[in-house]
């Protein structure tokens, strides 16, 4: 496994932690305000990029 793939895994885990924090803040109803929605959208976009890196590195 390349260093780039390892970095993508860890970066993805950090992004999931950010999402988890937002879900904890909004529990139990999970109603997100505009700022939280923007943060979730940004985190998901970054997660997709990390997943793309993993796919390219691990499934050439």
C-alpha positions as CSV (number, residue, x, y, z in Angstrom):
1,X,0.0,0.0,0.0
2,X,1.4,3.4,-0.9
3,X,1.9,6.3,1.5
4,X,-0.7,8.2,-0.5
5,X,-3.3,5.5,0.2
6,X,-2.5,5.4,3.9
7,X,-2.8,9.2,4.1
8,X,-6.2,9.0,2.4
9,X,-7.4,6.5,4.9
10,X,-6.4,8.6,7.8
11,X,-7.7,11.8,6.3
12,X,-11.0,10.0,5.7
13,X,-11.2,8.9,9.3
14,X,-10.6,12.5,10.4
15,X,-13.5,13.7,8.2
16,X,-15.8,11.0,9.6
17,X,-14.9,12.3,13.1
18,X,-15.9,15.8,12.0
19,X,-19.2,14.4,10.8
20,X,-19.7,12.5,14.0
21,X,-19.2,15.7,16.0
22,X,-21.9,17.5,14.0
23,X,-24.3,14.6,14.6
24,X,-23.5,14.6,18.3
25,X,-24.2,18.4,18.4
26,X,-27.6,18.0,16.7
27,X,-28.8,14.8,18.6
28,X,-31.4,13.6,18.9
29,X,-33.3,15.2,16.1
30,X,-30.3,15.9,13.9
31,X,-31.8,19.1,12.5
32,X,-28.8,20.9,10.9
33,X,-28.6,24.7,10.5
34,X,-27.1,26.3,7.4
35,X,-23.6,26.4,8.8
36,X,-23.8,22.7,9.8
37,X,-25.2,21.8,6.4
38,X,-22.3,23.6,4.7
39,X,-19.8,21.8,6.9
40,X,-21.4,18.4,6.1
41,X,-21.3,19.1,2.4
42,X,-17.7,20.2,2.5
43,X,-16.7,17.1,4.6
44,X,-18.6,14.8,2.2
45,X,-16.9,16.4,-0.8
46,X,-13.5,15.8,0.8
47,X,-14.4,12.2,1.7
48,X,-15.3,11.5,-2.0
49,X,-11.8,12.8,-3.0
50,X,-10.2,10.5,-0.4
51,X,-12.2,7.6,-1.7
52,X,-11.1,8.4,-5.3
53,X,-7.5,8.4,-4.1
54,X,-7.9,5.0,-2.5
55,X,-9.6,3.6,-5.5
56,X,-6.8,4.8,-7.8
57,X,-4.0,3.6,-5.5
58,X,-5.5,0.3,-4.5
59,X,-7.4,-0.8,-7.6
60,X,-5.1,0.4,-10.5
